[in-house]
Amino acid sequence: MGFSLQGKTVALEQQTFEQIYPAPGWVEHDPEVIWATVLSTTRQLLRKLDAARIGVAAIGITNQRETTILWDRRTGVPLFNAIVWQDRRTADRCRELDRDNAEAEVARKTGLRLDPYFSSTKIAWILDHISGARDAAKAGHIAFGTVDSFLIWRLTAGRLHVTDATNASRTALYDIRKGRWDEALCELFDVPMTCLPEVRDTAGDFGFTDETVLGQALPICGVAGDQQAALVGQACFAAGDVKSTYGTGAFLVLNTAAQLVPSKNRLLSTIAYQLKGEVTYALEGSILSAGAAIQWLRDGLGLILQASDVESLAASVADAGGVYLVPAFTGLGAPYWDADARGAIMGLTRASSRGEIARAALDSVVYQTYDLLDAMAADGLRPANLKVDGGMAQNNLFMQRLADILDLTILRPRITESTAFGAACLAGLGCGAYRSLSDIAALARTDASFDAKLTAPVRDAQITGWRNALRRVRT
């Protein structure tokens, strides 16, 4: 996406690509397809901007954070498919480390948990399953990166192997207090430090695109993991500001400013952004299946033709009729952290229809969001409202259900692609087009707000039904 300095969308290009499911709970992407789609859309976008006589001040990159790619530095060729953040293939390895009481050290240094979600065990899996990869890594020939790092390598024609602090903080190899890769953690996860990229500020110098790639040398000045980019795009710059992004998964991130808040309720401490060497922290809860549940209605059950159809189907009934969907397709994320849980639909009767199932799918995301906010409240953090973005934020029925169950005002921004907007804002900050975060905050606009209408007894009964359904998939 292209944005003006005033925060208006000036150009848009997008492409989808296929996800690969080699086994139950495994999710992969083809790195070359990722690169091809990024290159194609970027070139098309630049042609549009050129035709409109709009110049480019800087490029920002945002990406799926924990998705793991390893490639050969000598050739630039990936060793294996990208192992996606949702992938659960390393669950046994995480359990083994947990039995060795490793989680306390991981949590203390990284703010994360021992879970297949994070990059560390994915890196080791690839090194152990590709012939010769581990020896090549020890010799310094193999590079690891989340998608941002891989793209920068390609965009700069192999000149830079870098990432930013937000992406580094999602690997379980980076000490977020000390701001550096941790040798002991690398040894624990059996990851050679020679694989790791240089870590830089979230806004700043990430090199220039090579002219052979885009036809011109453009500065890359902002990089952030997708959820941190959305936090910036939503202007959540004060302690207590919170946003939730609803894409394939859903991610609730609360700004804790300069204070790293260790969660006692199974949430994650992470880096929100790093500017001029100063770190701002956040508390985060991650839902593995949000939009993925709607995609399943479309692709798995054939109940809808396109994801946007779910709103009208769900609105065809008054409520879910006692039906609950627990979308544990690849396990459950925060605050449950149950890699072995699998999905279920409960409460079905002969009166249940497509509409009730669609309602239950939307409600499943609402209830999981409730559980995250409940955990944050137990950690002593109670937001006054919730800013939302992502594809599902366009669904007014879903927005109202969020307000009703969370008993909070829900604020939807004018630009719901907050992730892309946040990356653009960071690029603007990195190249000097914006002087400070205050300049970015001035661009924020609310499109709509939703207030709770449900009575407390009805709300409590529905939450109790969800908790009962949840217990049954975890036993």
N, C-alpha and C positions, 0 to 999 in steps of 0.2 A: 504494500500500500504506500501511496505517496501522500504526504501531509504538508500543508503550508505552515508557515511559522505562526499563523493565527489559529492553528488546530483544525483546519478544514481538510476533508479528504479531497485530493485533487486527481488521484488516479488509483485504479484498483485492478489487479490481475491475480487470479488464483487458479490452482489446479489441484485435483485430488490424486492420490495414488493408493495402490492396493496395500492392505496390511496382509501379512503372512502369518498363518497359524500352523506351525509344523506339528504341534502336539497340544493336548489340553493344557491350558495355562501358559503356553508359550506364545509370544508375540514378537514378530520381527518386521523390519523394513529393509528394502534393498538400498544401500547407501548411494549407489549410482543413480537410482531413480530419484532419490531425494535431491541429489545434485542436479540432475537433468531438469527437474521441475522448478527448482530454485533459479537455475540459469535461464530457463525459458521465460518464466514469469518476470524475472528482473529485466531481461532484455526487452520484453514487450512493454513493460512499464516505462523504461527509459525512452523507448520510441514514442510513446504517448506524451510523455513530458516534453520531449524534444519538439514534437509537432505543435504542442501548446506553448512553446518557447518558455518553458519553466526550467530553471536550472536546479541542480542538486547540490545542496550545501554539504550533506554528509549522509552516510548510510548507517542504519541501526539494524542489529540482528537480534531476534528473539527465537527461542527454540524450546522443544521438549527437553527437560533438564536431564533426567537420569538416563535417557536413551544413550547407549554405549556403542561407539565405533572404534575399531582398531585398524590402522592401515600401515603399510610399509613406507617408511620415509624415503626409501631409494626409488620407489616407483609411484607412490601415491595411491596404490591399489588397496582397497579394503581387504582384510583377511577373511571377513565373514559378514553376514548380514548384520545390520544394526539390531541389537537386542533392546527392545522397547521398554520403557519405564514400567509398563503393566506386567511384564514377563515374570513368571514365578519359578523358572527352572532351577534357581539356586536355593530354593526353600530348604532342602535337606542340608546344604552347607551352612545356612544361617542357623538352623537348629543345632548343628554340630558345634558351631562357635558359641552358641548360647549355653550349651551344656558345659563348655569350658569357661563359663562366666566371663565372656569377653564383652558383653553388652554394656556393662558399667563404664568401661574405658571408652568405648565407641560413643556412648551418649555424652560423656563428660567432655570429650574433645570436639565432637562434631555436631552435637545436638540432635543426632539421628538415632535410629534404632537398628537392630540387626534384622534386616528384612530384605527380600529379593528386589524390592523397589529400587534400591540405590545401586550406584555404578560399580562399586568395588568388587562384589562377587561376580558380576557380569564380565568384568575385565579378566578375572582369573579363569572363568569358565572358557572364554575364547582361547586364552593362552594354553589351556590344558587340552583343548579339543581340536586344535589345528596343528597338524604336524610341523614341527620345527619352530613354532611361534614363540615358545618360551625361550629357546636359545637365542633366537633373533632379537627378542626383547632385551635380554640380558646384555646383548652386544650393542644395544642402543639403536637398533634399526626399526623398532616398532613404536608408533605414536598412538596414544589414546586420546580421545576427545568425546565430549558430548557434541551434539550436532553443530553448535556454534563454532567449535574449534575446527571440526572437519570442514565446514564451509569457509572459514577464514583461510585455512590452509589452501583450499582450492582457489578461492578468490584472489589470493596473493601469489598464486603460482608456486606454492610451497615455501615461501619465504618466512612465514610466521606460524609457529605452533603455540597458540595462546588461548586463554579463556578469561572469563571475568570471575570475580569473587562469588557471585551468586551461584553460578554453575559449579564452581569448585566445591562450594559448600554442600552440594547434593551427592557427592561421590562416596562419603564415609571414609575419605582419606585425608581430609583437609581440616586442620585445627582452626575452628572459627574464632577462638579467642586469640590465638597467636598469629593468625593470618598466614599460614604456611602449610605446605604438604607435610604430613607427619610420618617420620621414618618408621616408628613402631607400628602404626596402623598399616602402612604398606607391607611390613613384614607379616603382620597378622593375617592380612588378606592375600598374601603372596603376590603382590603387584610390584614389579620393578619400578623404582622411581624414575628411571630413564624414560619411561613411557609418558610421563605426565607433562602437561603444558605449563607454560609460564602463566601466572595469575596476575591480572591487571584490574584497575578500577573499572567500575561499571560504565562510566562515561570517561572517554579519553582516547588515547591513541591505540588503534588496532590495525594500523598500517593502511595501505592504499590498494585498491583493486588493481590487478595487473591489466595493462592495456590489451593484452591478447585475450582476456576473458570477457570484459564488458566493452572493449573498444575505447575506454578512457580510464584514467587513474582517478578514482573517487575515494575520499577518505572514509574509513570505517571508524566511527566515533562513539558508538554506544552498543553494548552487548549486555543482555540479561536473560536469565531463564524466564520462561513464559509467565510464570506466576508473579515473579518480582517485577517484570515489565508491566504487567497489568496493575500491580500496586502503584507504580509510578503513573501509569495512564489514568488511574482513578484519583490521583493526587492525594494518596494516603500518606502524608508526610508527618503527621503529628502522632505522638504516642496514643494508642487506643483506636486509631483509624483502622477500619477493617474492610476488606473486600472479599467477595467470593466469585470465582470465575467458573462458569459452567460450560465445559467443552466435553470431550470424550470422558474425562474424569471431572471432578470438581475440587477446587482448592480454596480453602478459607485461610487468608493470611492477615494477621494483625500486627501492626507496627508497634514495636516495644522500644523504639528510639535507641539510645546508646546502651540500654540495659539488656543483657542476655538473660532471658527468663527461662530457667530450666523447668519443664513441665513435670508435674507430679501425676498427670492424668493422660499420659501416652500420646501427647502431641509432640511436635518437632520444634526445636529451636533452630533458626536458620539465619542466613544473612539476607536482609531486605535489599540493600544496595551498599556500595562502597564508593565514596566520592572523595577525591584528594587524600586518599589513604585512611579516611575516617569511616568506620563501619556503623551502619544502622542495622539493628537486628529485628527479627520478627518471630512470632509464634504461628505455627501452621498446622492445619489438619488437611489430610488428603483423602478424597473419596475416589476409589479406583474406577467405579462405573457410575457415570451420570448420563451424559449423552449416549454412552455405550448401551445403556438400557433401552433408549429410544431406537438406536440403530438395530438392536436385536428384535424389537417389535417389527421393524421394517424388513430386515434381511433374514432373520431367523423364523419368524412367525408369519410374515406377509400380511400383517394387520393394517399396515399403512404403505402408501406408495413412496412417500418422501417424509423425512423427519418432521417437517413443519406441519404435516397432517395430524400429528398427535394431539394438538390443541383442540381441534374441532371434534375429533373422536372422543377425547376425554370429556369435553363439554357436552356430549350427547347424553350423559348420565349425571344424576345429581351428586353422586359421590362414588367411592370405590366399592360400596356395598359390602364392607367387611373383608375385601380382598387385599392382601399384602404381597408385594413382590420384594424379595431380598435379592438384589442383583450381584451376587457374589460370584460372577463368572470367572474371575481370576483371584478369588479370595477377597478379603475385606481389608481396607486401609485403616486410617486413624478413625476413632481411637481404639479400635478392636485389635488390629494387627494380627489377623487370622489368615494365614496363607492357605490353610486347608479347607476353609469354609467354601461351600458351593451354593449356587442360587436355588431359589425355590419360590413357588407361588402358593400361597396358603389362603384358606377361607373361601375357596370356590364352592358354589352351589349351582343347581340347575338354572338359577336365575342369573348367574354371572354371564356377562357378555364381553365382546371386544372392548366396549367402552369402559367397563370396570377394570379390565386389565391395563388399558391405557392410563386410566387414573392412577392405578396402583404403581405403574412405572414412574410417572411424574412424582407421586408421593414418596417413592423410595428415595429420591434425591433430596426431597424436603426433609424427611426424617433423618437422613444421614447428616444433613447440615445442622439440624437441631442437636444431634449428638455431639458434633464438633463444638458448637457454641456452649453446650452444657459442660463439656470438658474445660473450655476456656474459662467459664464462670467458676468452676471448681479450682482453677488456678488463680482466681482473683481478678479476672479480666472480663468486664461486662460492657460491651459496646452499646452506644445509644442508638445506632442504626446500622444497616448493612448495605454497602455498595455492591452492586452485582454487574456482571458483564458476561460475554461469551454468547454462543449461539442460542442457548436455552433462555437467555434473558429476554428474548423477543416474545416469548410465550406469556401472555398476560395472565392466563389461568395459573400457570406455574408460579408467576410472581405473587399472585394473591395467596396461593397456598403457602408460599414461604412466609409472607407476612402473618397469616393466620396461625401457623404452627410455631413460628419463632416468637410471635408476639412482639415484633419489631417493625419499624418503618423500613421498607425496602426502597432503595434509591437506584434507579436505572439511568445511566449517563446517556447523553446524546450520541456519543460514539461508543457503541457496544463492543467494538473491536479494540478493547483497551490494551490488549497485549501488543498489537502492532503500533498503536498510538504511543504507548509507553516506550517502546524501542525507538521510535522517531524522536520523542522528547529527550531521551538520553543522548541520542546522536546530536540533537540541537544543543544540548548542554555541553557535550564533549567538544564540539567545534566552535563554541563561543557564541552561537546564535541566541542562546538563553544565558542570562547571567547567573541565575540561581533557581532553586526549586520553586521559589515564589512566582517566577515568571511562568512556570509550568502550571502551578496551581491556579493561576488567573485564567487559564484556558478551559478549566473544567466547567461543564454544563450538565444539569440534570434534565433528563427527558420526561421522566414520570416517577411518581412515588406511590407506594402501596401501603396501606395501614391495615392492621388486624381487624377482622370483623367477627371472628369465631368466639364463642363464649368459652370460658375457662373449663367448665365440665366436659364439653364436647372435645376441646383440644386435648385435655388430659386423657380422655378415653381413647382417642385415636393414637396418641403416643404410647399408651400402655399396650394397645394392639400391636404396634410396631415392635416394641421391645419383646413381646411374646414370640412374634415371628422370628426375630433375630436370634433369640435363644435357641430356637429349634433347629436352625441351620448350623449352630456352633456346638451341638452336642453329638 
